[in-house]
Amino acid sequence: MNKGRKTMPGPVTPRSKTPSTNAHDRSPLRSGHSNSNRTASQRRHSTRRSVFAAAGAVVLAGAISLSFFHTSSITGYHTSSRAWLLPRLGSAGKVSLSSFKGRPVIVNFFASWCTVCAGELPVFTSAADALKGKIDVVEVNALETGNGASFARQYQLAVHVTAVASDVGGSQGDGLYQSLGGTGTMPMTAFYDATGHLITTHVGGFDSATLAGAVRQLYGISLPA
């Protein structure tokens, strides 16, 4: 239905007395009884056109979605929070959530521009060393605008944590980050149980005390003081 024309600012001019030829501009109340059948027919045609347009939009959206998932399948990576598969950062290979089943997993997101990340990465590398064989720690580079691999090497992440991965997809290399609820704030950490079930996420940095408290509360494991 036509919702009326928008009037642009300017001088007011008289309306033309010439009747409109656009049926949608007419009000049924002004058409008279003799035009009621024609108006009803026009409404039916308008409804059918709206239904067809909506159906077309659904089909188009479905085609776009299928194209996206098909592309993801070709690249071989997945960013679902329940079954992610990412490329390793700075080296060949892949990192998947399923490969860690049997042990809890802590996934910490970082970026080279994130000053809070720089402050907490030593906390995670120290925790990863202490938790070896009990909890896997995975570092994921997301929302990167610089050199994430160089940043990871600076903190020797690959030496200490279980795996270092690169996020893919999304709007800026942040598909998994977005899947876990990330909205652009870094760092963010996700905690999984031993079955691969997501327990919770935390936005913001950790220091040694707060990370130890989270690990103790979620997994019943104490980190050394």
Backbone as a chain_set.jsonl record, in Angstrom:
{"seq": "MNKGRKTMPGPVTPRSKTPSTNAHDRSPLRSGHSNSNRTASQRRHSTRRSVFAAAGAVVLAGAISLSFFHTSSITGYHTSSRAWLLPRLGSAGKVSLSSFKGRPVIVNFFASWCTVCAGELPVFTSAADALKGKIDVVEVNALETGNGASFARQYQLAVHVTAVASDVGGSQGDGLYQSLGGTGTMPMTAFYDATGHLITTHVGGFDSATLAGAVRQLYGISLPA", "coords": {"N": [[0.845, -1.191, 0.0], [0.452, 2.277, -0.692], [2.052, 4.629, 1.279], [1.846, 7.324, 1.203], [3.131, 10.426, -0.067], [6.327, 11.92, 0.584], [6.724, 15.238, 1.662], [8.749, 17.688, 0.464], [10.749, 20.276, 1.948], [9.782, 23.661, 1.33], [8.045, 26.14, -0.719], [4.465, 26.235, -0.401], [2.282, 24.781, -2.654], [-0.708, 24.847, -4.622], [-2.725, 21.895, -4.867], [-3.004, 19.837, -7.742], [-6.022, 19.523, -9.618], [-6.43, 17.412, -11.204], [-7.513, 14.094, -11.532], [-5.874, 11.306, -9.938], [-4.123, 8.703, -11.619], [-3.149, 6.474, -10.459], [-4.068, 3.601, -8.879], [-3.444, 2.922, -6.259], [-3.313, 5.267, -4.943], [-5.787, 6.103, -4.402], [-8.426, 6.446, -2.062], [-10.444, 3.913, -0.669], [-12.805, 4.798, 0.483], [-13.5, 7.011, -0.943], [-14.102, 6.107, -3.424], [-16.6, 5.267, -3.998], [-19.684, 3.311, -4.145], [-20.025, 1.999, -6.569], [-17.487, 1.357, -7.416], [-16.54, -0.557, -5.713], [-16.197, -3.344, -6.136], [-14.114, -3.305, -7.984], [-12.085, -2.154, -6.411], [-11.751, -4.077, -4.385], [-10.785, -6.177, -5.93], [-8.391, -5.057, -6.76], [-7.105, -4.878, -4.313], [-6.747, -7.599, -3.763], [-5.004, -8.34, -5.83], [-2.846, -6.737, -5.135], [-2.153, -7.859, -2.662], [-1.398, -10.425, -3.478], [0.846, -9.766, -5.013], [2.503, -8.779, -2.975], [2.893, -11.092, -1.429], [4.221, -12.724, -3.273], [6.515, -11.192, -3.619], [7.611, -11.294, -1.039], [8.087, -14.035, -0.86], [9.993, -14.29, -2.842], [12.069, -12.844, -1.674], [12.708, -14.5, 0.481], [13.627, -16.78, -0.847], [15.862, -15.686, -2.127], [17.404, -14.961, 0.127], [17.852, -17.497, 1.169], [19.394, -18.584, -0.862], [21.684, -16.992, -0.68], [22.549, -17.714, 1.898], [23.105, -20.455, 1.501], [25.149, -20.207, -0.322], [27.098, -19.01, 1.308], [27.615, -21.019, 3.248], [28.491, -23.0, 1.582], [30.84, -21.919, 0.587], [32.311, -21.828, 2.967], [32.622, -24.538, 3.373], [34.245, -25.23, 1.235], [36.633, -23.9, 1.824], [37.317, -25.297, 4.028], [37.149, -24.653, 6.691], [35.472, -23.984, 9.813], [33.314, -22.021, 11.837], [31.497, -22.341, 13.867], [30.378, -22.098, 17.203], [30.139, -24.493, 18.482], [31.454, -26.406, 17.046], [34.096, -25.778, 15.933], [36.679, -25.19, 13.508], [39.793, -24.201, 12.742], [42.484, -22.458, 11.003], [45.958, -22.932, 11.772], [47.929, -20.401, 13.294], [50.408, -18.774, 11.571], [51.641, -21.124, 10.757], [51.491, -24.37, 9.125], [48.573, -26.48, 9.096], [45.678, -27.368, 11.141], [43.339, -26.405, 13.699], [41.061, -27.793, 15.859], [37.986, -27.901, 17.717], [36.975, -30.424, 18.321], [39.219, -32.027, 18.531], [40.12, -31.788, 21.075], [38.512, -33.112, 22.825], [37.757, -34.722, 25.844], [39.336, -33.37, 27.48], [39.031, -30.274, 29.259], [38.763, -27.045, 27.61], [40.249, -23.895, 27.215], [39.674, -21.019, 25.476], [41.275, -18.303, 24.318], [40.982, -15.104, 23.002], [42.892, -12.836, 21.054], [44.513, -9.788, 19.869], [46.886, -7.894, 17.992], [46.702, -5.164, 18.331], [45.56, -4.805, 20.756], [45.941, -3.629, 23.879], [45.271, -4.583, 26.403], [45.26, -7.282, 25.935], [47.972, -7.729, 25.568], [48.815, -7.418, 28.157], [47.632, -9.575, 29.482], [48.434, -11.924, 28.215], [50.929, -13.094, 29.151], [49.934, -14.11, 31.54], [48.221, -16.124, 30.662], [50.028, -17.804, 29.313], [51.614, -18.687, 31.411], [49.66, -19.98, 32.948], [48.917, -21.963, 31.148], [51.199, -23.564, 31.061], [51.157, -24.575, 33.654], [48.828, -26.025, 33.611], [49.087, -28.135, 31.878], [48.153, -31.211, 30.421], [45.865, -31.294, 31.887], [44.059, -29.167, 31.341], [43.452, -27.775, 28.198], [44.841, -24.979, 26.55], [44.004, -22.626, 24.199], [45.037, -20.196, 21.996], [43.59, -17.634, 20.079], [43.863, -15.645, 17.302], [42.142, -12.816, 16.443], [40.089, -10.343, 14.758], [42.188, -8.956, 13.664], [44.405, -6.332, 12.735], [46.962, -5.86, 12.238], [50.06, -7.498, 12.467], [49.483, -10.462, 13.456], [50.786, -12.918, 13.767], [53.462, -12.24, 14.261], [53.125, -10.893, 16.65], [52.247, -12.985, 18.268], [54.542, -14.557, 18.316], [56.211, -12.891, 19.718], [55.36, -13.217, 22.316], [55.845, -15.84, 22.629], [53.825, -17.766, 22.271], [53.266, -20.228, 20.991], [55.065, -21.899, 22.192], [54.183, -22.28, 24.775], [51.276, -22.559, 25.03], [48.574, -24.857, 24.126], [47.735, -24.698, 21.427], [47.891, -22.335, 18.715], [45.766, -20.365, 16.927], [44.194, -18.935, 13.979], [41.503, -16.817, 13.588], [38.738, -16.958, 11.292], [36.595, -15.808, 8.579], [33.485, -14.077, 9.256], [33.191, -10.502, 9.707], [35.671, -9.405, 9.872], [37.854, -11.311, 9.975], [36.818, -12.758, 12.193], [35.017, -14.807, 12.719], [34.558, -17.045, 14.525], [34.836, -15.69, 16.915], [32.645, -13.89, 16.751], [30.615, -15.799, 16.693], [30.685, -16.717, 19.256], [29.632, -14.635, 20.589], [31.029, -12.258, 20.579], [31.491, -8.741, 20.248], [33.25, -6.884, 19.293], [34.87, -6.001, 21.326], [37.909, -6.549, 22.943], [40.187, -8.276, 25.178], [38.636, -11.551, 24.759], [37.409, -14.48, 26.343], [36.67, -17.905, 26.145], [35.208, -20.665, 27.789], [35.29, -24.108, 27.784], [33.869, -27.329, 28.534], [34.963, -30.752, 29.175], [33.633, -32.213, 27.271], [33.32, -30.64, 25.116], [31.368, -28.779, 25.357], [30.172, -25.49, 25.598], [30.781, -23.555, 28.389], [30.887, -20.936, 29.516], [31.483, -17.447, 28.67], [33.893, -14.796, 28.838], [34.37, -11.36, 28.812], [36.988, -9.135, 28.584], [40.068, -8.485, 30.4], [42.266, -10.805, 32.157], [43.942, -11.202, 35.281], [46.497, -12.887, 37.165], [45.263, -13.767, 39.553], [42.457, -13.557, 39.086], [42.095, -15.254, 36.898], [42.935, -17.683, 37.985], [40.93, -17.962, 39.872], [38.682, -18.284, 38.219], [39.289, -20.685, 36.883], [39.373, -22.459, 39.032], [36.719, -22.279, 39.946], [35.201, -23.108, 37.708], [36.33, -25.547, 36.878], [37.315, -26.869, 39.06], [40.004, -26.997, 39.597], [43.11, -26.111, 40.915], [45.302, -23.452, 40.387], [48.82, -22.906, 40.718], [49.994, -20.597, 43.18]], "CA": [[0.0, 0.0, 0.0], [1.205, 3.529, -0.707], [1.959, 5.297, 2.575], [1.808, 8.767, 1.035], [4.371, 11.016, -0.547], [7.02, 12.81, 1.508], [6.739, 16.618, 1.192], [10.045, 18.324, 0.642], [10.627, 21.65, 2.421], [9.689, 24.621, 0.24], [6.761, 26.846, -0.768], [3.269, 25.41, -0.547], [1.605, 25.028, -3.918], [-2.016, 24.19, -4.656], [-2.763, 20.572, -5.463], [-3.677, 19.744, -9.025], [-7.35, 18.922, -9.524], [-6.49, 16.268, -12.108], [-7.585, 12.85, -10.775], [-4.719, 10.434, -10.046], [-4.345, 7.456, -12.365], [-2.584, 5.396, -9.654], [-5.142, 3.056, -8.047], [-3.034, 2.864, -4.857], [-3.44, 6.602, -4.34], [-7.198, 6.369, -4.112], [-8.982, 5.889, -0.833], [-11.676, 3.178, -0.949], [-13.972, 5.554, 0.945], [-13.824, 8.022, -1.923], [-14.323, 5.485, -4.71], [-18.026, 5.075, -4.219], [-20.16, 1.939, -4.12], [-19.904, 1.393, -7.885], [-16.107, 0.904, -7.625], [-16.147, -1.431, -4.599], [-15.689, -4.619, -6.632], [-12.804, -3.051, -8.574], [-11.138, -1.917, -5.321], [-11.474, -5.367, -3.741], [-9.917, -6.933, -6.83], [-7.068, -4.451, -6.703], [-6.476, -5.273, -3.047], [-6.316, -8.989, -3.878], [-3.808, -8.358, -6.669], [-1.763, -6.147, -4.357], [-1.76, -8.846, -1.651], [-0.656, -11.484, -4.145], [2.163, -9.245, -5.359], [3.297, -8.707, -1.739], [3.25, -12.459, -1.055], [5.251, -13.189, -4.195], [7.744, -10.447, -3.327], [8.171, -11.843, 0.201], [8.607, -15.367, -1.168], [11.229, -14.088, -3.582], [13.103, -12.415, -0.731], [13.104, -15.68, 1.254], [14.428, -17.626, -1.725], [17.149, -15.025, -2.305], [18.155, -15.092, 1.379], [18.289, -18.887, 1.263], [20.485, -18.785, -1.81], [22.871, -16.345, -0.109], [23.011, -18.547, 3.021], [23.701, -21.669, 0.966], [26.422, -19.816, -0.913], [28.051, -18.781, 2.402], [28.034, -22.275, 3.847], [29.243, -23.738, 0.583], [32.173, -21.335, 0.589], [32.98, -22.28, 4.184], [32.958, -25.937, 3.186], [35.365, -25.287, 0.304], [37.854, -23.49, 2.515], [37.637, -26.326, 5.005], [37.12, -24.13, 8.052], [34.15, -23.784, 10.393], [33.398, -21.102, 12.971], [30.42, -22.572, 14.834], [30.903, -22.164, 18.577], [30.048, -25.877, 18.954], [32.261, -27.336, 16.238], [34.966, -24.931, 15.131], [37.896, -25.727, 12.883], [40.507, -22.998, 12.326], [43.88, -22.659, 10.597], [46.984, -22.534, 12.739], [48.499, -19.088, 13.026], [51.836, -18.744, 11.253], [52.183, -22.428, 10.382], [50.531, -25.245, 8.467], [47.762, -27.315, 9.982], [44.39, -26.866, 11.603], [43.021, -26.577, 15.118], [39.62, -28.033, 15.96], [37.457, -28.15, 19.057], [36.775, -31.867, 18.524], [40.485, -32.696, 18.841], [40.421, -31.631, 22.496], [37.52, -33.794, 23.655], [38.382, -35.514, 26.891], [39.906, -32.383, 28.398], [38.457, -28.937, 29.096], [39.506, -26.146, 26.735], [40.099, -22.448, 27.392], [39.986, -20.335, 24.22], [41.51, -16.883, 24.583], [41.117, -14.318, 21.781], [43.815, -11.7, 21.181], [44.872, -9.049, 18.662], [48.122, -7.152, 18.238], [46.402, -3.779, 18.72], [44.879, -4.846, 22.051], [46.894, -3.453, 24.976], [44.884, -5.467, 27.504], [45.733, -8.613, 25.542], [49.414, -7.766, 25.841], [48.992, -7.565, 29.592], [47.163, -10.856, 30.013], [49.027, -13.091, 27.559], [51.839, -13.807, 30.056], [49.121, -14.825, 32.526], [47.727, -17.347, 30.024], [51.131, -18.723, 29.03], [51.991, -19.284, 32.696], [48.598, -20.914, 33.326], [48.97, -23.107, 30.228], [52.288, -24.446, 31.517], [50.744, -25.241, 34.889], [47.642, -26.858, 33.38], [49.346, -29.15, 30.851], [47.62, -32.525, 30.74], [44.593, -31.148, 32.607], [43.22, -28.25, 30.557], [44.122, -27.236, 27.022], [44.681, -23.537, 26.335], [44.135, -22.287, 22.78], [45.028, -18.767, 21.707], [43.031, -17.379, 18.753], [44.054, -14.284, 16.81], [40.918, -12.364, 15.772], [39.952, -8.893, 14.564], [43.554, -8.474, 13.5], [44.664, -5.276, 11.771], [48.414, -5.779, 12.072], [50.737, -8.772, 12.256], [49.159, -11.318, 14.596], [51.79, -13.969, 13.929], [54.625, -11.636, 14.908], [52.715, -10.609, 18.025], [52.227, -14.269, 18.975], [55.935, -14.971, 18.527], [56.784, -12.025, 20.756], [54.993, -13.787, 23.624], [56.164, -17.271, 22.552], [52.586, -18.494, 22.549], [53.342, -21.61, 20.516], [55.911, -22.67, 23.11], [53.505, -22.51, 26.048], [49.867, -23.009, 24.97], [48.346, -26.072, 23.349], [47.676, -24.362, 20.0], [47.641, -20.936, 18.364], [44.971, -20.405, 15.696], [43.752, -17.675, 13.382], [40.068, -16.795, 13.316], [38.41, -16.728, 9.888], [35.202, -15.459, 8.316], [32.964, -12.889, 9.915], [33.403, -9.252, 8.994], [37.084, -9.022, 9.926], [38.588, -12.427, 10.565], [36.28, -12.912, 13.548], [33.846, -15.678, 12.643], [34.347, -17.755, 15.791], [34.654, -14.632, 17.925], [31.251, -13.461, 16.661], [29.767, -16.941, 17.04], [30.694, -16.822, 20.724], [28.984, -13.458, 21.151], [31.897, -11.091, 20.563], [30.931, -7.57, 19.578], [34.308, -5.941, 18.95], [35.705, -5.736, 22.498], [38.942, -7.56, 23.188], [40.138, -9.688, 24.811], [37.493, -12.362, 25.175], [37.814, -15.846, 26.65], [35.583, -18.885, 26.196], [35.548, -21.832, 28.61], [34.581, -25.33, 27.375], [34.104, -28.502, 29.387], [35.694, -31.84, 28.527], [32.832, -32.774, 26.177], [33.215, -29.649, 24.055], [30.21, -27.905, 25.613], [30.55, -24.154, 26.059], [30.305, -23.266, 29.743], [30.651, -19.496, 29.639], [32.484, -16.571, 28.056], [34.271, -13.637, 29.648], [34.911, -10.253, 28.032], [37.883, -8.343, 29.422], [41.323, -9.128, 30.724], [42.48, -11.569, 33.395], [45.253, -11.236, 35.909], [46.75, -14.24, 37.689], [44.295, -14.116, 40.593], [41.099, -13.744, 38.547], [42.097, -16.457, 36.06], [42.986, -18.826, 38.906], [39.601, -18.096, 40.462], [37.769, -18.822, 37.204], [39.637, -22.095, 36.657], [38.953, -23.205, 40.224], [35.255, -22.308, 40.005], [34.618, -23.823, 36.572], [36.881, -26.889, 36.678], [37.745, -27.481, 40.321], [41.457, -27.191, 39.542], [43.802, -24.964, 41.491], [46.573, -23.037, 39.802], [49.792, -22.532, 41.76], [50.01, -19.161, 43.485]], "C": [[0.88, 1.24, 0.0], [1.0, 4.257, 0.601], [1.986, 6.816, 2.453], [3.142, 9.308, 0.618], [4.992, 11.895, 0.526], [7.074, 14.199, 0.91], [8.085, 17.245, 1.492], [9.846, 19.755, 1.126], [10.596, 22.613, 1.235], [8.329, 25.289, 0.242], [5.606, 25.891, -0.989], [2.586, 25.796, -1.841], [0.277, 24.32, -3.924], [-1.916, 22.829, -5.299], [-3.463, 20.637, -6.805], [-5.022, 19.086, -8.845], [-7.493, 17.741, -10.465], [-6.501, 14.99, -11.312], [-6.348, 11.998, -11.0], [-5.074, 9.192, -10.817], [-3.766, 6.272, -11.622], [-3.636, 4.901, -8.69], [-4.77, 3.067, -6.576], [-3.136, 4.212, -4.172], [-4.875, 6.917, -3.938], [-7.594, 5.765, -2.776], [-10.259, 5.146, -1.175], [-12.924, 3.951, -0.544], [-14.407, 6.596, -0.069], [-14.163, 7.43, -3.276], [-15.795, 5.323, -5.022], [-18.381, 3.614, -4.288], [-19.929, 1.253, -5.451], [-18.502, 0.849, -8.141], [-15.641, -0.098, -6.574], [-15.569, -2.745, -5.088], [-14.297, -4.454, -7.232], [-11.751, -2.869, -7.487], [-10.762, -3.21, -4.623], [-10.539, -6.198, -4.596], [-8.499, -6.395, -6.796], [-6.339, -4.822, -5.43], [-5.963, -6.694, -3.121], [-5.044, -9.096, -4.704], [-2.605, -7.807, -5.911], [-1.24, -7.12, -3.324], [-0.928, -9.951, -2.277], [0.744, -11.021, -4.53], [3.064, -9.178, -4.131], [3.776, -10.072, -1.317], [4.364, -12.976, -1.944], [6.581, -12.499, -3.932], [8.425, -10.997, -2.083], [8.783, -13.207, -0.042], [9.922, -15.26, -1.919], [12.366, -13.691, -2.676], [13.615, -13.595, 0.079], [14.003, -16.579, 0.431], [15.814, -17.036, -1.914], [18.017, -15.159, -1.061], [18.685, -16.504, 1.543], [19.459, -19.169, 0.353], [21.774, -18.181, -1.291], [23.442, -17.195, 1.027], [23.702, -19.792, 2.522], [25.061, -21.363, 0.356], [27.48, -19.631, 0.155], [28.559, -20.089, 2.963], [28.835, -23.114, 2.855], [30.678, -23.236, 0.528], [32.97, -21.799, 1.8], [33.451, -23.717, 4.041], [34.17, -26.078, 2.267], [36.669, -24.932, 1.006], [38.273, -24.504, 3.57], [37.632, -25.869, 6.436], [35.682, -23.898, 8.506], [34.29, -22.895, 11.627], [32.199, -21.228, 13.915], [31.025, -22.692, 16.224], [30.918, -23.59, 19.105], [30.93, -26.846, 18.188], [33.211, -26.556, 15.347], [36.22, -25.659, 14.646], [38.614, -24.54, 12.24], [41.915, -23.328, 11.832], [44.834, -22.267, 11.716], [47.562, -21.183, 12.329], [49.995, -19.212, 12.755], [52.464, -20.073, 10.904], [51.092, -23.27, 9.733], [49.732, -26.04, 9.504], [46.485, -26.624, 10.426], [44.22, -27.152, 13.095], [41.511, -26.722, 15.225], [39.201, -28.294, 17.406], [37.361, -29.644, 19.331], [38.064, -32.584, 18.917], [40.833, -32.627, 20.321], [39.437, -32.361, 23.398], [38.209, -34.758, 24.61], [39.064, -34.627, 27.91], [39.194, -31.051, 28.191], [39.351, -28.069, 28.214], [39.201, -24.694, 27.103], [40.56, -21.787, 26.091], [40.08, -18.841, 24.501], [41.766, -16.144, 23.265], [42.037, -13.116, 22.026], [44.005, -11.029, 19.828], [46.075, -8.181, 18.982], [47.872, -5.716, 18.679], [45.836, -3.678, 20.133], [45.9, -4.759, 23.194], [46.558, -4.335, 26.177], [45.333, -6.895, 27.207], [47.213, -8.768, 25.872], [49.686, -7.967, 27.331], [48.598, -8.931, 30.116], [47.799, -12.074, 29.352], [50.063, -13.804, 28.427], [51.099, -14.588, 31.137], [48.643, -16.15, 31.934], [48.854, -18.318, 29.699], [51.591, -19.42, 30.302], [50.963, -20.323, 33.134], [48.641, -22.161, 32.447], [50.063, -24.088, 30.633], [51.857, -25.246, 32.744], [49.609, -26.233, 34.665], [47.861, -27.967, 32.36], [48.876, -30.527, 31.318], [46.29, -32.481, 31.47], [43.593, -30.299, 31.82], [44.04, -27.735, 29.389], [43.823, -25.744, 26.9], [44.967, -23.244, 24.865], [44.048, -20.77, 22.64], [44.543, -18.564, 20.273], [43.184, -15.902, 18.405], [42.831, -13.866, 15.993], [40.906, -10.846, 15.661], [41.312, -8.234, 14.329], [43.668, -7.398, 12.422], [46.163, -5.115, 11.502], [48.999, -7.14, 11.753], [50.536, -9.653, 13.485], [50.203, -12.382, 14.849], [53.029, -13.439, 14.637], [54.333, -11.351, 16.382], [52.728, -11.887, 18.861], [53.643, -14.759, 19.266], [56.586, -14.154, 19.634], [56.52, -12.582, 22.148], [55.224, -15.299, 23.672], [54.939, -18.145, 22.852], [52.684, -19.964, 22.157], [54.172, -22.501, 21.435], [55.124, -23.106, 24.345], [52.093, -23.093, 25.924], [49.735, -24.227, 24.069], [48.361, -25.8, 21.858], [47.414, -22.875, 19.843], [46.962, -20.936, 16.996], [44.641, -19.002, 15.213], [42.262, -17.77, 13.093], [39.834, -16.471, 11.84], [36.947, -16.329, 9.765], [34.788, -14.207, 9.061], [33.206, -11.653, 9.072], [34.857, -8.827, 8.956], [37.922, -10.12, 10.563], [38.139, -12.692, 11.98], [35.038, -13.8, 13.573], [33.544, -16.408, 13.939], [34.086, -16.76, 16.912], [33.198, -14.153, 17.928], [30.299, -14.564, 17.083], [29.641, -17.113, 18.549], [30.126, -15.575, 21.4], [29.836, -12.206, 21.173], [31.317, -9.953, 19.751], [31.983, -6.51, 19.266], [35.233, -5.603, 20.103], [36.682, -6.888, 22.713], [39.637, -7.248, 24.51], [38.819, -10.341, 25.222], [37.976, -13.798, 25.368], [36.587, -16.735, 26.752], [36.066, -20.12, 26.952], [34.663, -23.006, 28.206], [34.85, -26.441, 28.384], [34.757, -29.607, 28.564], [34.924, -32.494, 27.388], [32.706, -31.802, 25.002], [32.02, -28.734, 24.198], [30.694, -26.568, 26.158], [29.937, -23.889, 27.427], [29.944, -21.79, 29.872], [31.711, -18.742, 28.844], [32.732, -15.385, 28.981], [34.878, -12.582, 28.744], [35.738, -9.371, 28.968], [39.114, -9.146, 29.798], [41.306, -9.898, 32.041], [43.854, -11.223, 33.952], [45.392, -12.629, 36.524], [45.679, -14.681, 38.684], [42.912, -14.399, 40.012], [41.03, -14.97, 37.641], [42.122, -17.707, 36.929], [41.625, -19.059, 39.541], [38.611, -18.693, 39.489], [38.027, -20.304, 36.967], [39.184, -22.957, 37.835], [37.429, -23.353, 40.27], [34.659, -23.182, 38.908], [35.071, -25.278, 36.478], [37.327, -27.579, 37.967], [39.228, -27.76, 40.367], [42.134, -25.931, 40.055], [45.105, -24.697, 40.775], [47.544, -22.659, 40.918], [49.809, -21.019, 41.959], [51.237, -18.504, 42.894]], "O": [[1.94, 1.251, 0.626], [-0.144, 4.482, 0.997], [2.13, 7.523, 3.451], [4.179, 8.715, 0.915], [4.279, 12.542, 1.292], [7.442, 14.338, -0.257], [8.504, 17.318, 2.647], [8.861, 20.391, 0.75], [11.302, 22.406, 0.248], [7.525, 25.023, 1.136], [5.741, 24.874, -1.669], [2.339, 26.973, -2.105], [0.139, 23.277, -3.285], [-1.096, 22.63, -6.196], [-4.408, 21.405, -6.984], [-5.167, 18.188, -8.015], [-8.558, 17.127, -10.528], [-5.61, 14.779, -10.489], [-5.817, 11.955, -12.11], [-6.184, 8.674, -10.698], [-3.876, 5.146, -12.108], [-4.068, 5.631, -7.797], [-5.643, 3.203, -5.719], [-3.054, 4.292, -2.947], [-5.135, 7.882, -3.22], [-7.131, 4.683, -2.415], [-11.094, 5.682, -1.903], [-13.982, 3.786, -1.151], [-15.561, 7.024, -0.06], [-14.484, 8.176, -4.202], [-16.186, 5.25, -6.187], [-17.51, 2.763, -4.466], [-19.663, 0.051, -5.483], [-18.33, -0.026, -8.989], [-14.462, -0.453, -6.545], [-14.575, -3.227, -4.545], [-13.417, -5.295, -7.047], [-10.637, -3.375, -7.621], [-9.594, -3.427, -4.3], [-9.621, -6.843, -4.089], [-7.529, -7.153, -6.8], [-5.13, -5.052, -5.435], [-4.882, -6.992, -2.615], [-4.121, -9.831, -4.353], [-1.494, -8.327, -6.02], [-0.03, -7.214, -3.114], [0.089, -10.375, -1.729], [1.712, -11.771, -4.398], [4.254, -9.481, -4.22], [4.922, -10.227, -0.895], [5.324, -13.582, -1.47], [7.641, -13.121, -4.009], [9.645, -11.153, -2.05], [9.851, -13.522, 0.484], [10.852, -16.029, -1.676], [13.499, -14.134, -2.864], [14.813, -13.694, 0.341], [15.012, -17.084, 0.924], [16.816, -17.749, -1.874], [19.213, -15.435, -1.159], [19.813, -16.706, 1.995], [20.393, -19.884, 0.715], [22.842, -18.775, -1.435], [24.655, -17.382, 1.12], [24.757, -20.168, 3.035], [26.006, -22.141, 0.489], [28.628, -20.032, -0.033], [29.763, -20.275, 3.141], [29.746, -23.847, 3.242], [31.618, -24.025, 0.435], [34.152, -22.124, 1.688], [34.526, -24.082, 4.515], [35.022, -26.938, 2.486], [37.689, -25.59, 0.804], [39.439, -24.562, 3.96], [38.062, -26.608, 7.321], [34.792, -23.648, 7.693], [35.264, -23.004, 12.372], [31.922, -20.306, 14.682], [32.069, -23.32, 16.399], [31.625, -23.882, 20.07], [31.135, -27.979, 18.622], [33.136, -26.664, 14.123], [36.729, -26.587, 15.275], [38.098, -23.941, 11.296], [42.475, -24.36, 12.2], [44.542, -21.371, 12.508], [47.663, -20.877, 11.141], [50.752, -19.692, 13.599], [53.683, -20.163, 10.766], [49.912, -22.923, 9.787], [50.174, -26.238, 10.635], [46.249, -25.454, 10.124], [44.878, -28.026, 13.661], [40.766, -25.873, 14.737], [39.966, -28.835, 18.204], [37.633, -30.089, 20.447], [38.018, -33.63, 19.563], [41.738, -33.325, 20.778], [39.52, -32.239, 24.62], [39.115, -35.501, 24.233], [39.341, -35.038, 29.037], [38.795, -30.731, 27.072], [40.549, -28.326, 28.087], [38.042, -24.317, 27.279], [41.698, -21.974, 25.66], [39.097, -18.199, 24.871], [42.659, -16.515, 22.505], [41.966, -12.467, 23.07], [43.706, -11.606, 18.782], [46.261, -7.776, 20.13], [48.725, -5.108, 19.326], [45.654, -2.574, 20.648], [46.637, -5.713, 23.443], [47.456, -4.784, 26.888], [45.736, -7.628, 28.11], [47.647, -9.799, 26.385], [50.667, -8.606, 27.712], [49.171, -9.403, 31.098], [47.702, -13.173, 29.898], [50.078, -15.035, 28.441], [51.587, -15.62, 31.599], [48.656, -17.177, 32.613], [48.667, -19.531, 29.795], [51.922, -20.605, 30.279], [51.316, -21.397, 33.621], [48.43, -23.275, 32.926], [49.874, -25.302, 30.557], [52.15, -26.436, 32.859], [49.445, -27.177, 35.439], [46.914, -28.673, 32.01], [49.154, -30.954, 32.439], [45.651, -33.516, 31.655], [42.431, -30.673, 31.659], [45.182, -27.309, 29.56], [42.694, -25.305, 27.121], [46.037, -23.573, 24.352], [43.098, -20.146, 23.111], [45.017, -19.232, 19.355], [42.699, -15.027, 19.122], [42.518, -14.484, 14.975], [41.624, -10.154, 16.383], [41.547, -7.099, 14.745], [43.102, -7.53, 11.337], [46.571, -4.331, 10.645], [48.503, -7.852, 10.879], [51.318, -9.598, 14.435], [50.486, -12.721, 15.998], [53.583, -14.106, 15.511], [55.188, -11.545, 17.246], [53.161, -11.88, 20.013], [53.909, -15.309, 20.335], [57.41, -14.663, 20.393], [57.346, -12.442, 23.05], [54.845, -15.959, 24.64], [55.021, -19.128, 23.588], [52.241, -20.841, 22.899], [53.997, -23.72, 21.448], [55.372, -24.179, 24.896], [51.754, -24.031, 26.646], [50.662, -24.583, 23.342], [48.934, -26.576, 21.093], [46.807, -22.236, 20.702], [47.516, -21.446, 16.022], [44.789, -18.02, 15.941], [41.813, -18.702, 12.426], [40.645, -15.786, 11.216], [36.162, -16.483, 10.7], [35.62, -13.386, 9.447], [33.403, -11.747, 7.861], [35.251, -8.003, 8.131], [38.61, -9.896, 11.559], [38.966, -12.837, 12.879], [34.118, -13.569, 14.357], [32.405, -16.398, 14.407], [33.214, -16.973, 17.754], [32.59, -14.025, 18.991], [29.296, -14.307, 17.749], [28.625, -17.593, 19.051], [30.136, -15.466, 22.626], [29.419, -11.189, 21.727], [30.723, -10.17, 18.695], [31.64, -5.358, 19.001], [36.276, -4.983, 19.895], [36.301, -8.058, 22.666], [39.68, -6.09, 24.926], [38.007, -9.752, 25.935], [38.849, -14.27, 24.639], [35.587, -16.365, 27.368], [37.2, -20.563, 26.772], [33.437, -22.917, 28.273], [35.911, -26.492, 29.007], [35.067, -29.412, 27.389], [35.504, -33.256, 26.614], [32.056, -32.115, 24.004], [31.687, -27.993, 23.273], [31.522, -26.52, 27.068], [28.723, -23.985, 27.602], [28.838, -21.442, 30.285], [32.705, -19.32, 28.404], [31.884, -15.025, 29.797], [35.803, -12.874, 27.987], [35.254, -8.92, 30.006], [39.187, -10.347, 29.541], [40.461, -9.677, 32.909], [44.803, -10.984, 33.205], [44.485, -13.453, 36.405], [45.24, -15.831, 38.662], [42.264, -15.37, 40.401], [40.009, -15.658, 37.617], [41.417, -18.677, 36.65], [41.206, -20.201, 39.731], [37.783, -19.519, 39.875], [37.085, -21.09, 36.861], [38.671, -24.06, 37.643], [36.913, -24.422, 40.595], [33.707, -23.921, 39.159], [34.306, -26.145, 36.054], [37.679, -28.759, 37.947], [39.674, -28.654, 41.087], [41.77, -24.819, 39.673], [45.917, -25.601, 40.58], [47.124, -22.143, 41.954], [49.655, -20.258, 41.003], [51.425, -17.297, 43.046]]}, "num_chains": 1, "name": "protein.A"}
